[in-house]
Amino acid sequence: MASLRNSNPRLKNYFKENYIPQVCEALLCGILVTCPEDPLRYLEGMIMVIIKSGLQNLLWDMCIAPSMKSNIRRLSETYLEQLFELDDQLMVSEMGSEVELLSTPGALSELNKQGTCRTHLCSLISQSSWGSWMTPELMIKACSFYTGHLVKTHFCTWRDIARTDENVVLAEKMNRAVTCYNFRLQKSVFHHWHSYMEDQKEKLKNMLLRIQQIIYCHKLTIILTKWRNTARHKSKKKEDELILKHELQLKKWKNRLILKRAAAEESNFPEQSSSEVSLVDETLKCDISLLPERAILQIFFYLSLKDVIICGQVSHAWMLMTQLNSLWNAIDFSTVKNVIPDKYIVSTLQRWRLNVLRLNFRGCLLRPKTFRSVSHCRNLQELNVSDCPTFTDESMRHISEGCPGVLYLNLSNTTITNRTMRLLPRHFHNLQNLSLAYCRRFTDKGLQYLNLGNGCHKLIYLDLSGCTQISVQGFRYIANSCTGVMHLTINDMPTLTDNCVKALVEKCSRITSLVFTGAPHITDCTFKALSTCKLRKIRFEGNKRVTDASFKSVDKNYPNLSHIYMADCKGITDSSLRSLSPLKQLTVLNLANCVRIGDMGLKQFLDGPASIKIRELNLSNCVQLSDASVMKLSERCPNLNYLSLRNCEHLTAQGIGYIVNIFSLVSIDLSGTDISNEGLNVLSRHKKLKELSVSECYRITDDGIQITDSAMEMLSAKCHYLHILDISGCVLLTDQILEDLQIGCKQLRILKMQYCTNISKITLAVKALQTKTGPKDTPGGGSLNLPELESGRRVGLRSDPLLPSSQSRSLLPLTVLLLYYSEHQWH
């Protein structure tokens, strides 16, 4: 209800009689001032208070607590009467009462105390004096002004109270905020402190673990030292016992051998032939076709292509064994290049075209049509046509179109030109190994073609040996097209300079293996340029311009170096060895013919961490080395397998004694040294020795090979694992050594005796070697056979796994004795 001005008079009287505006005013003022938490229950309670007090005693501030009541006295009846338009009839009576109030003594002072405005007083006074002309409109305005001022006064009072409450609440919030901030600050500080303490605890824990490990390692060292000393003592004791035992056995064997030789001279040859026939009959009982396929393949892998073809003609079962698919994955025509016709090669490739993965035509003189048949082998991965004079660009075109999956390609020493270089990146997208050694017909422009199409970006190995026509620009083309090269070989390259290497290394930063043999113009600047590469193997042989400056920062520039070959580099001195000592990954070091290296440099090298993992050490022709170096080697090289001290003239029998303490040693070269029978006697204590070279040791006499009373007796009695023995140039040796070695060294496979002029009577020597002894005569029984003797050539080299890897297919491992001799000895 917005207004009752135009409402029914009866309704207006109802409001007035029941004091409804006064009740609403009292309740509203109480709520505005008190602001109770539960307004409904507050109104219910105040209504009950009004009922008990009566409507006649109702005041506007009855619902306000005494402590919160205002000091201003209420002047009008209620503002709600104006709101409900009930005050239009009471204006005059109200004004009259107020005028009467003002006419009483002390009215002005009372109004001043209550805060009534002067204007209102003046209007009241003027109305009381001149009420005759007062109009209702003026009375309404005056009443409106008065009630508005009263409402404003009460509102300001309420606002001050409310603001006071807000300040209190704000202060409480600020206190809570400060408390929360302080708590978070303390939490952050505590978190940092907690992290610091945890780190300190972890460091302390690691330190304790490290100390425990050190203590444990120290204990283990003490235990192992004691165990080693005990083991050495027991081993020496056992060794002495075995020496005595072997002496007795060798004496018995020699006596039996003498008796058998005498009996053999009296016997006839038919008996020997009958024993051989019985041997053949016994071996024929074994049928290899009953073996598993894997074993059969392993047996035939040792045979050459010619032998496989012959085996296929033995019987139907053998033919089936030679037709196994896996046997034809790799075909080597180089071993039969002089006997096999082109027609057979074409038919073989046509038949096994789906199985062939590797082909070797090295040195084969074939027709172009034969090379064209290679294109039928779609699965070909490895192709070697090196040293084939008839191999041309046209042959390469057919092969590249038919065999796109080639990974390894060897074109060395052929007549290819730039046309072939254009074909390589176009067809061989996965090419990894490429050899262009001694191909001198292509130019720098041909190398530029390598970057065409997909390019040769997957190339890992590249051989450019002997390609003297390549200039600095050509090496730039290689760097642009072959950025992933890891192994680079450039031998016999007198035109190779530092600028060529710099141009190559600018973009080929992945090089790990580098071979520069026969490059005399390479200097220390090349080593500086290679510092951007992660080299692991370097080979600079025969270079006189490389000096110690190349190795000054080798531990920083090449920390992962494992193989170093610096043979015949005259500029290397002891300073270089001192620089190489920090290399922790070094396993192979070749310093042959570095004549300026002495004991001091080798000592400084072995004092560093490089001596721990070193496995191969070649110090041939380092004439300044003496027994002190060998003593240091025995102390600092626990993993040394190969050692060459060739032509080290200052080495004596005392140094040989130190060599025996290198227990991991398998091969040793003492050729050209001052070693004598005494030194061989000391060296015989090394039981694991497999390869020994004492050629050109002129002080070794026939007594060194005798069984009964010399050092070679001990060598043959104790070195049971000896496979290779080189006594070339020992001119004092005689035929007796063949019989002695046959008895003492049963596992001997290769014996080199070149220029042993006193070894004569070849028929007697061969007869002694072919004499069959029973199992009771020698430990293990059997005999050493000499298949053939060819002047100036080696027999059975393919049977030894220690020989170079170029002999890929070898015969079954047999115990073979090889003789080196000169033609002028035999008549």
C-alpha positions in Angstrom: 0.0 0.0 0.0 1.8 3.1 -1.2 -0.6 5.8 0.1 -4.0 6.1 2.0 -4.8 9.6 0.8 -7.5 8.6 -1.5 -8.6 5.5 0.5 -11.7 4.9 2.5 -11.9 7.2 5.6 -13.0 4.2 7.6 -9.7 2.5 6.8 -7.8 5.6 7.9 -9.6 5.8 11.2 -8.8 2.1 11.7 -5.1 2.8 11.3 -5.3 5.7 13.7 -7.4 4.1 16.4 -5.2 0.9 16.5 -1.8 2.9 16.4 -0.6 0.8 13.5 1.9 3.5 12.2 3.3 3.9 15.8 3.7 0.1 16.2 5.5 -0.2 12.8 7.7 2.8 13.6 8.7 1.3 17.0 9.5 -2.1 15.5 11.3 -0.6 12.5 13.5 1.6 14.7 14.3 -1.3 17.0 15.4 -3.5 14.0 17.5 -0.7 12.5 19.3 0.2 15.7 19.6 -3.2 17.3 20.3 -5.3 14.1 19.4 -8.7 15.8 20.7 -12.0 14.5 17.2 -13.5 14.3 14.8 -10.7 13.2 11.6 -12.8 13.4 12.2 -13.9 17.0 13.1 -10.3 17.8 9.8 -9.0 16.3 7.9 -11.7 18.2 9.4 -10.7 21.5 8.9 -6.9 20.9 5.2 -7.4 19.9 4.7 -9.2 23.3 6.4 -6.3 25.1 4.1 -3.8 23.3 1.0 -5.9 24.2 2.0 -5.9 27.9 2.7 -2.1 27.9 -0.4 -1.1 26.0 -0.8 0.9 22.9 -1.4 4.1 24.8 2.1 3.9 26.3 3.7 3.1 23.0 6.9 5.1 22.2 9.0 5.0 19.0 12.1 3.9 20.9 10.4 1.3 23.0 12.1 -1.5 21.1 15.6 0.0 21.4 17.9 -1.1 24.3 18.5 1.8 26.8 22.2 1.8 26.1 21.6 2.4 22.4 18.8 5.0 22.6 19.4 8.4 21.1 19.3 11.7 23.1 17.0 13.5 20.6 13.4 13.7 21.7 10.7 12.8 19.3 8.9 15.9 18.0 6.4 14.5 15.6 4.0 11.6 16.1 5.5 9.4 13.5 7.0 9.6 10.0 4.8 6.6 8.9 1.7 8.8 9.2 3.2 10.9 6.4 4.0 7.7 4.6 0.5 6.5 4.8 -0.9 10.0 4.2 -2.6 10.1 7.7 -1.1 13.4 8.8 -3.1 15.9 6.7 -5.7 16.4 9.5 -3.3 16.5 12.3 -1.1 19.2 10.9 -3.0 22.1 12.5 -3.4 20.5 15.9 0.2 19.4 15.9 1.4 22.8 15.0 -0.8 24.3 17.7 0.6 22.1 20.3 4.1 23.0 19.2 3.4 26.7 19.3 2.0 26.4 22.8 5.1 24.6 23.7 7.2 27.4 22.3 5.2 30.0 24.2 6.1 28.5 27.5 9.1 29.9 29.4 12.3 28.1 28.6 11.0 26.6 25.3 13.8 28.0 23.2 16.5 26.6 25.5 14.8 23.2 25.5 14.7 23.2 21.7 18.3 24.2 21.5 19.3 21.4 23.8 17.4 19.0 21.6 19.1 20.3 18.4 16.0 21.8 16.6 17.0 24.1 13.8 16.5 27.9 14.0 14.5 28.1 10.8 12.0 25.7 12.1 11.7 27.7 15.4 11.2 30.9 13.6 8.5 29.3 11.4 6.8 28.0 14.5 7.0 31.3 16.3 5.8 33.2 13.2 2.9 30.7 12.9 2.0 31.2 16.5 2.0 35.0 16.1 0.3 35.2 12.8 -1.8 32.0 12.5 -4.4 34.0 10.7 -2.7 33.9 7.3 -1.1 30.4 7.7 -2.2 28.1 4.8 -2.3 24.3 4.8 0.4 24.1 2.1 2.9 26.0 4.3 2.0 23.7 7.2 2.6 20.6 5.0 6.0 22.0 3.8 7.0 22.8 7.4 6.0 19.4 8.6 7.8 17.7 5.7 10.9 19.6 6.4 10.8 18.7 10.0 10.2 15.0 9.5 12.9 14.9 6.8 15.4 16.5 9.1 14.4 14.1 11.9 14.9 11.1 9.6 18.2 12.4 8.4 19.4 12.8 12.0 18.4 9.3 12.9 19.9 7.9 9.8 23.2 9.6 10.5 23.2 8.2 13.9 22.5 4.7 12.6 25.2 5.1 10.0 27.8 6.1 12.6 26.8 3.0 14.6 27.0 0.8 11.5 30.4 2.3 10.6 31.6 1.6 14.1 30.6 -2.0 13.7 32.3 -2.2 10.2 35.6 -0.8 11.7 35.5 -3.4 14.4 34.9 -6.2 11.8 37.6 -4.7 9.6 40.0 -4.6 12.5 39.2 -8.3 13.3 39.8 -9.2 9.6 43.1 -7.3 9.6 44.2 -9.2 12.8 43.3 -12.5 11.2 45.1 -11.5 8.0 48.3 -10.6 9.9 48.0 -13.9 11.9 47.6 -15.8 8.7 50.5 -14.0 7.0 52.8 -14.7 10.0 51.8 -18.3 9.9 52.5 -18.7 6.2 55.8 -16.9 6.7 56.8 -19.3 9.4 55.6 -22.2 7.3 57.8 -21.1 4.4 60.8 -20.6 6.6 60.2 -23.9 8.2 59.9 -25.6 4.8 63.3 -24.1 3.6 64.9 -25.2 6.9 63.4 -28.7 6.6 64.7 -29.0 3.0 68.1 -27.9 4.1 68.2 -30.3 6.9 67.0 -33.1 4.6 69.8 -32.3 2.2 72.3 -32.3 5.0 71.1 -35.6 6.2 71.3 -37.0 2.7 74.9 -35.7 2.3 75.8 -37.1 5.7 74.3 -40.5 4.8 76.2 -40.5 1.5 79.4 -39.6 3.3 78.8 -42.5 5.7 78.2 -44.9 2.9 81.3 -43.7 1.1 83.4 -44.2 4.2 81.9 -47.6 4.7 82.7 -48.5 1.1 86.3 -47.2 1.5 86.7 -49.3 4.7 85.2 -52.3 2.9 87.5 -51.9 -0.1 90.5 -51.5 2.2 89.5 -54.7 3.9 89.1 -56.5 0.6 92.4 -55.2 -0.6 94.1 -56.6 2.5 92.3 -59.9 2.2 93.1 -60.1 -1.6 96.7 -59.2 -0.9 97.0 -62.0 1.6 95.2 -64.4 -0.7 97.4 -63.5 -3.6 100.6 -64.1 -1.6 99.2 -67.4 -0.4 98.2 -68.4 -3.9 101.5 -67.4 -5.4 103.3 -69.4 -2.7 101.1 -72.5 -3.4 101.4 -72.0 -7.1 105.2 -71.8 -7.0 105.3 -74.9 -4.8 103.0 -76.7 -7.2 105.0 -75.5 -10.1 108.2 -76.9 -8.7 106.5 -80.2 -8.2 105.2 -80.2 -11.8 108.7 -79.3 -13.1 110.1 -82.4 -11.4 107.3 -84.5 -12.6 107.6 -83.3 -16.2 111.4 -83.8 -16.1 110.8 -87.5 -15.3 108.1 -87.8 -17.9 110.2 -86.2 -20.6 113.1 -88.5 -19.9 110.7 -91.5 -20.2 109.3 -90.1 -23.4 112.7 -89.6 -24.9 113.8 -93.1 -24.1 110.6 -94.5 -25.6 111.0 -92.3 -28.6 114.6 -93.6 -29.1 113.3 -97.2 -28.8 110.4 -96.6 -31.2 112.7 -95.0 -33.7 115.0 -98.0 -33.7 112.0 -100.3 -34.0 110.6 -98.2 -36.9 113.9 -98.5 -38.8 113.6 -102.3 -38.7 109.9 -102.4 -39.6 108.5 -102.2 -43.1 106.3 -99.5 -44.7 103.2 -101.8 -45.3 102.6 -101.8 -41.6 102.4 -98.1 -41.5 100.0 -98.0 -44.5 97.8 -100.6 -42.8 97.5 -98.4 -39.8 96.6 -95.5 -41.9 93.9 -97.6 -43.6 92.5 -98.5 -40.2 92.4 -94.9 -39.3 90.5 -94.0 -42.5 88.0 -96.8 -41.8 87.5 -95.5 -38.3 86.8 -92.0 -39.5 84.3 -93.1 -42.1 82.0 -94.5 -39.5 81.0 -90.9 -38.6 78.1 -89.6 -40.8 77.9 -85.8 -40.5 74.5 -85.8 -42.2 73.1 -87.0 -38.9 74.3 -83.9 -37.2 72.0 -80.9 -36.6 71.7 -78.4 -39.4 73.5 -75.7 -37.4 76.5 -78.0 -36.8 76.5 -78.9 -40.5 76.5 -75.2 -41.5 79.3 -74.5 -39.1 81.4 -77.3 -40.6 80.8 -76.1 -44.2 81.5 -72.5 -43.4 85.1 -73.4 -43.0 85.3 -74.6 -46.6 86.0 -72.6 -49.6 83.6 -72.5 -52.5 85.6 -75.0 -54.4 85.6 -77.4 -51.5 81.8 -77.0 -51.1 81.3 -77.9 -54.7 83.5 -81.0 -54.4 81.7 -82.1 -51.2 78.4 -81.8 -53.1 79.7 -84.5 -55.6 80.5 -87.1 -52.9 77.0 -88.5 -52.4 73.3 -87.6 -52.5 73.3 -86.9 -48.7 76.3 -84.6 -49.0 74.7 -82.9 -52.0 71.6 -82.1 -49.9 73.8 -80.7 -47.1 75.5 -78.4 -49.6 72.1 -77.1 -50.8 71.2 -75.5 -47.5 70.0 -72.0 -48.1 72.0 -70.4 -45.3 75.2 -71.8 -46.8 74.7 -69.6 -49.8 74.1 -66.3 -48.0 77.7 -65.4 -48.6 79.6 -66.4 -51.7 83.3 -65.8 -52.1 84.3 -66.1 -55.8 87.8 -64.6 -55.1 89.1 -67.9 -53.8 88.4 -69.6 -57.1 88.9 -66.7 -59.4 91.4 -68.6 -61.6 89.5 -71.9 -61.9 85.8 -71.0 -62.1 84.3 -70.0 -65.4 81.9 -67.1 -65.9 79.2 -69.4 -66.9 79.1 -71.2 -63.5 79.1 -67.8 -61.7 76.0 -66.7 -63.7 74.2 -70.0 -63.0 75.0 -69.9 -59.3 73.8 -66.3 -58.9 70.6 -67.2 -60.9 69.9 -70.2 -58.7 70.6 -68.6 -55.3 69.5 -65.0 -56.2 67.0 -64.9 -53.3 69.4 -66.1 -50.7 72.6 -64.2 -51.6 73.4 -61.4 -49.1 77.1 -61.0 -49.6 79.2 -61.3 -52.8 83.0 -61.1 -53.1 84.5 -60.7 -56.6 87.9 -59.4 -55.4 90.5 -59.7 -58.1 88.1 -61.6 -60.5 88.6 -61.0 -64.2 85.0 -61.3 -65.4 83.0 -60.3 -68.4 80.5 -57.4 -68.2 77.7 -59.9 -68.7 78.7 -61.7 -65.6 78.6 -58.5 -63.5 75.2 -57.8 -65.0 73.9 -61.1 -63.5 74.5 -59.6 -60.0 71.5 -57.4 -60.5 69.2 -60.4 -60.1 70.2 -60.7 -56.4 67.6 -58.3 -55.1 68.4 -58.9 -51.4 72.1 -58.2 -51.8 73.6 -56.2 -48.9 77.4 -56.5 -49.4 79.3 -56.3 -52.6 83.1 -56.4 -53.1 84.4 -55.8 -56.6 87.8 -54.5 -55.6 90.8 -55.1 -57.9 88.4 -56.0 -60.8 89.9 -54.4 -63.9 86.8 -55.2 -66.1 84.4 -53.5 -63.7 83.0 -50.4 -65.4 80.4 -47.7 -65.0 78.0 -49.7 -67.1 78.3 -52.7 -64.8 77.7 -50.4 -61.8 74.5 -49.0 -63.5 73.0 -52.5 -63.8 73.9 -53.4 -60.2 72.5 -50.2 -58.8 69.2 -50.6 -60.6 68.7 -54.2 -59.5 70.2 -54.1 -55.9 69.0 -50.9 -54.1 69.5 -52.4 -50.7 73.3 -52.6 -50.7 74.8 -51.5 -47.4 78.5 -52.3 -48.0 80.2 -51.4 -51.3 83.9 -51.9 -52.1 85.0 -50.3 -55.3 88.6 -50.0 -54.5 91.2 -50.1 -57.4 88.6 -50.1 -60.2 88.1 -47.9 -63.2 84.9 -46.1 -62.2 84.4 -42.5 -63.1 82.0 -39.7 -62.2 79.1 -41.6 -63.8 79.3 -44.2 -60.9 79.5 -41.4 -58.4 76.3 -40.0 -59.8 74.6 -43.4 -59.4 75.5 -43.9 -55.7 73.1 -41.3 -54.1 70.4 -42.0 -56.6 69.9 -45.7 -56.0 71.8 -46.7 -52.8 69.8 -44.7 -50.2 70.9 -46.9 -47.3 74.6 -47.2 -48.1 76.7 -47.3 -45.0 80.2 -48.5 -46.0 81.9 -47.2 -49.1 85.5 -47.8 -50.3 86.9 -45.8 -53.1 90.5 -46.6 -52.4 92.9 -46.1 -55.4 90.1 -45.1 -57.7 91.8 -42.3 -59.5 89.4 -41.6 -62.5 86.7 -39.7 -60.6 87.2 -36.0 -59.8 86.0 -33.4 -57.4 82.8 -33.0 -59.5 82.0 -36.7 -58.9 82.2 -36.1 -55.2 79.8 -33.2 -55.6 77.2 -35.7 -57.0 77.1 -37.5 -53.7 74.8 -34.7 -52.4 72.2 -35.2 -55.1 68.8 -36.6 -54.4 68.6 -38.3 -51.0 72.4 -38.2 -50.9 74.7 -40.5 -48.9 73.8 -39.1 -45.6 73.7 -42.6 -44.0 77.3 -43.3 -44.8 79.3 -44.4 -41.8 82.5 -45.8 -43.2 84.5 -44.1 -46.1 87.8 -45.1 -47.5 89.6 -42.7 -49.8 93.1 -44.2 -49.7 95.3 -43.4 -52.7 92.8 -40.9 -54.2 95.5 -38.2 -54.8 93.3 -36.3 -57.3 91.0 -35.0 -54.5 91.6 -31.4 -53.7 90.4 -29.2 -50.8 87.2 -28.5 -52.6 86.6 -32.2 -53.0 86.8 -32.7 -49.3 84.3 -29.8 -48.9 81.9 -31.7 -51.1 82.4 -34.8 -49.0 81.6 -32.9 -45.8 78.4 -31.5 -47.3 77.1 -34.9 -48.5 78.4 -37.3 -45.9 77.8 -35.5 -42.6 77.3 -38.8 -40.7 80.7 -40.4 -41.4 82.1 -42.0 -38.3 85.1 -44.0 -39.7 87.4 -42.4 -42.2 90.4 -44.0 -43.8 92.9 -42.1 -46.0 96.1 -44.0 -46.6 98.9 -43.4 -49.1 97.8 -39.8 -49.6 100.9 -37.6 -50.1 98.7 -34.7 -51.3 96.7 -34.7 -48.0 97.2 -31.4 -46.1 95.9 -29.8 -43.0 93.5 -27.7 -45.1 91.9 -30.8 -46.5 91.2 -32.2 -43.0 89.9 -28.8 -41.8 87.4 -28.7 -44.7 86.3 -32.2 -43.9 85.8 -31.6 -40.2 83.7 -28.5 -40.6 80.5 -30.5 -41.0 81.6 -34.1 -40.2 81.7 -33.8 -36.4 80.7 -37.4 -35.7 84.0 -38.9 -36.8 85.2 -41.4 -34.1 87.9 -43.4 -36.1 90.5 -41.9 -38.2 93.4 -43.5 -40.2 96.1 -41.4 -41.9 98.9 -43.7 -43.0 101.3 -42.4 -45.5 100.3 -38.7 -45.2 103.6 -36.9 -44.6 102.3 -33.4 -44.8 99.9 -33.7 -41.8 101.0 -31.6 -38.9 99.9 -30.6 -35.4 97.2 -28.3 -36.9 95.2 -31.4 -37.9 95.0 -32.5 -34.3 93.8 -29.1 -33.3 91.1 -29.2 -36.1 89.9 -32.7 -35.0 89.2 -31.4 -31.4 85.6 -30.9 -32.4 85.2 -34.7 -33.1 84.7 -37.4 -30.5 87.6 -39.5 -31.6 88.1 -43.0 -30.2 90.7 -44.4 -32.6 93.5 -42.5 -34.4 96.2 -43.9 -36.6 99.1 -41.6 -37.8 101.9 -43.8 -39.0 105.1 -42.7 -40.7 104.6 -39.0 -40.1 107.6 -36.9 -39.0 105.8 -33.6 -38.6 103.5 -34.7 -35.7 105.2 -33.6 -32.4 104.4 -33.6 -28.7 102.3 -30.4 -29.2 99.5 -32.6 -30.6 99.1 -34.5 -27.3 99.2 -31.6 -24.9 95.5 -31.4 -24.4 94.6 -34.9 -25.5 92.8 -35.7 -22.2 90.4 -32.7 -22.7 89.9 -32.9 -26.4 89.7 -36.7 -26.8 88.8 -38.1 -23.4 87.3 -41.3 -25.0 90.4 -42.4 -27.0 90.8 -46.2 -26.8 93.2 -47.0 -29.7 96.3 -44.9 -30.7 98.6 -46.0 -33.4 101.6 -43.6 -33.8 104.2 -46.0 -35.3 107.3 -44.5 -36.9 106.5 -41.0 -35.7 110.0 -39.7 -35.0 108.8 -36.4 -33.3 107.1 -38.1 -30.4 109.1 -38.1 -27.1 108.5 -38.8 -23.4 106.4 -35.7 -23.2 103.7 -37.3 -25.4 103.5 -40.3 -23.1 103.1 -38.0 -20.1 100.1 -36.3 -21.9 98.6 -39.7 -22.7 98.6 -40.9 -19.1 95.2 -39.4 -18.1 93.3 -41.4 -20.8 91.1 -43.8 -18.8 89.6 -45.6 -21.8 92.9 -46.4 -23.6 93.3 -50.1 -24.5 95.7 -50.2 -27.5 98.9 -48.2 -27.9 101.3 -48.7 -30.8 104.5 -46.6 -30.5 106.8 -48.8 -32.7 109.9 -47.1 -34.1 109.4 -44.1 -31.9 113.1 -44.2 -31.0 113.0 -41.1 -28.7 110.9 -42.7 -26.1 112.7 -43.8 -22.9 112.2 -45.3 -19.5 111.1 -42.0 -17.9 108.3 -41.3 -20.4 107.0 -44.9 -20.1 107.1 -44.6 -16.3 105.1 -41.3 -16.4 102.6 -43.0 -18.7 102.1 -46.0 -16.5 101.7 -43.9 -13.4 98.4 -42.5 -14.8 95.0 -44.2 -15.1 95.7 -45.2 -18.7 97.7 -48.3 -17.5 94.7 -50.0 -15.9 92.8 -50.9 -19.1 95.7 -51.2 -21.5 95.5 -54.5 -23.4 98.0 -54.1 -26.3 101.3 -52.3 -26.1 103.8 -52.2 -29.0 107.2 -50.8 -28.2 109.2 -52.3 -31.0 112.5 -50.6 -31.8 112.2 -48.3 -28.8 115.9 -48.9 -28.2 116.1 -46.7 -25.1 113.9 -48.9 -23.0 115.4 -51.2 -20.3 114.5 -53.6 -17.5 113.1 -50.7 -15.5 110.3 -50.2 -18.0 109.4 -53.9 -17.9 109.3 -53.8 -14.1 106.8 -50.9 -14.2 104.7 -52.8 -16.8 104.4 -55.8 -14.4 103.3 -53.5 -11.6 100.8 -51.3 -13.4 99.3 -53.3 -16.2 97.0 -56.1 -14.8 95.1 -56.5 -18.1 97.9 -56.5 -20.6 97.5 -59.3 -23.3 99.9 -58.3 -26.0 103.4 -56.9 -25.6 106.1 -56.3 -28.2 109.6 -55.4 -27.1 111.2 -56.2 -30.5 114.8 -55.0 -30.9 114.9 -53.5 -27.3 118.6 -54.2 -26.9 118.9 -53.2 -23.3 116.4 -55.9 -22.1 118.1 -58.6 -20.0 117.2 -61.8 -18.2 116.1 -59.7 -15.2 113.5 -58.0 -17.4 112.3 -61.3 -18.6 111.6 -62.2 -14.9 109.4 -59.2 -14.6 107.4 -60.3 -17.7 106.5 -63.5 -16.0 104.6 -61.5 -13.4 102.2 -60.1 -16.0 99.7 -63.0 -15.6 97.2 -61.8 -18.2 99.9 -61.8 -21.0 99.0 -64.1 -23.9 101.4 -62.9 -26.7 104.9 -61.5 -26.5 107.5 -60.5 -29.1 111.1 -60.6 -27.9 112.7 -60.7 -31.4 116.1 -59.1 -31.7 116.7 -58.8 -28.0 119.6 -60.0 -25.9 117.6 -62.9 -24.5 119.5 -66.2 -23.9 118.9 -69.7 -22.6 118.6 -68.3 -19.1 115.9 -65.9 -20.2 113.9 -68.7 -21.9 114.2 -70.7 -18.7 112.7 -67.8 -16.7 110.0 -67.2 -19.4 108.9 -70.8 -19.2 107.2 -70.1 -15.9 104.4 -68.2 -17.7 101.7 -70.8 -18.2 99.2 -68.9 -20.2 101.5 -67.8 -23.0 100.1 -68.7 -26.4 102.4 -66.8 -28.8 106.1 -66.3 -28.5 108.5 -64.7 -30.9 112.3 -64.9 -30.3 113.5 -64.6 -33.9 117.0 -63.1 -34.5 118.1 -63.9 -30.9 121.5 -65.2 -31.8 122.4 -66.2 -28.2 119.8 -69.0 -28.2 121.6 -72.2 -29.0 120.5 -75.8 -29.6 120.7 -76.3 -25.8 117.7 -74.0 -25.5 115.6 -76.6 -27.3 117.0 -79.7 -25.7 114.7 -81.6 -23.4 117.0 -82.6 -20.6 119.3 -79.8 -19.6 118.2 -76.4 -21.0 115.6 -73.6 -20.8 113.6 -74.8 -23.8 113.0 -78.0 -22.0 111.0 -75.9 -19.4 109.3 -74.0 -22.1 108.0 -77.1 -23.8 107.2 -78.8 -20.5 105.1 -75.9 -19.0 103.8 -73.8 -21.9 101.1 -76.2 -22.8 98.9 -73.5 -24.4 101.6 -72.3 -26.8 100.1 -72.0 -30.3 102.6 -69.8 -32.2 106.4 -69.9 -31.9 108.8 -67.8 -34.0 112.5 -68.8 -33.8 113.4 -67.3 -37.2 117.0 -66.3 -37.5 118.2 -68.5 -34.6 121.0 -69.9 -36.7 122.4 -72.2 -34.0 119.3 -74.4 -33.8 119.3 -77.9 -35.4 116.9 -80.7 -36.3 116.7 -81.9 -32.7 114.2 -79.1 -31.9 111.5 -80.7 -34.0 111.4 -83.8 -32.0 111.6 -82.0 -28.7 108.8 -79.6 -29.6 106.6 -82.4 -30.8 106.8 -84.0 -27.4 106.6 -80.9 -25.2 104.2 -78.5 -27.0 101.2 -80.5 -28.1 99.0 -77.5 -29.0 101.7 -75.8 -31.2 100.1 -74.8 -34.5 102.6 -72.4 -36.1 106.3 -72.7 -36.0 108.3 -70.1 -37.9 111.9 -71.1 -38.5 113.0 -68.9 -41.4 116.8 -68.6 -42.0 117.6 -71.4 -39.6 120.4 -72.6 -41.7 121.5 -75.5 -39.4 118.2 -77.3 -39.7 118.9 -79.8 -42.5 117.9 -83.3 -43.5 114.3 -82.3 -44.2 113.2 -85.9 -44.8 114.3 -87.0 -41.3 112.5 -83.9 -39.8 109.3 -84.7 -41.6 109.5 -88.3 -40.6 110.0 -87.4 -37.0 106.9 -85.2 -37.1 104.7 -87.8 -38.8 105.7 -90.6 -36.4 102.5 -91.8 -34.8 102.7 -92.3 -31.0 100.1 -94.0 -28.9 98.2 -92.6 -26.0 100.5 -94.1 -23.6 103.6 -92.5 -25.0 102.4 -88.9 -24.9 99.6 -87.1 -23.0 96.7 -86.9 -25.4 98.2 -89.2 -28.0 98.1 -88.5 -31.7 100.7 -86.8 -33.9 101.5 -83.5 -35.5 101.1 -83.7 -39.2 102.8 -81.6 -41.9 100.4 -81.6 -44.9 102.8 -80.1 -47.4 106.1 -78.2 -47.7 106.2 -75.3 -50.1 109.2 -73.2 -50.7 108.8 -69.8 -49.0 105.1 -70.2 -48.3 103.0 -70.9 -45.2 100.9 -74.0 -45.0 97.5 -74.1 -43.3 97.2 -70.5 -42.3 93.5 -70.5 -42.5 93.2 -73.0 -39.5 94.5 -70.5 -36.9 91.9 -68.0 -35.4 94.8 -65.7 -34.3 95.6 -64.8 -37.9 94.3 -61.7 -39.7 90.6 -61.5 -40.4 91.2 -61.4 -44.2 91.2 -65.2 -44.1 87.5 -65.3 -43.6 86.8 -68.9 -44.6 89.1 -71.4 -43.0 89.6 -75.1 -42.7 88.5 -77.0 -39.6 90.8 -76.2 -36.7 93.7 -78.7 -36.9 97.0 -78.9 -35.0 99.3 -77.8 -37.8 103.0 -77.1 -37.6 104.3 -74.5 -40.1 107.9 -74.3 -41.3 109.5 -71.2 -42.7 112.6 -71.9 -44.6 114.8 -70.7 -47.5 115.1 -72.4 -50.7 118.9 -72.5 -50.6 118.8 -74.7 -47.5 117.2 -77.8 -49.1 119.0 -79.8 -51.7 
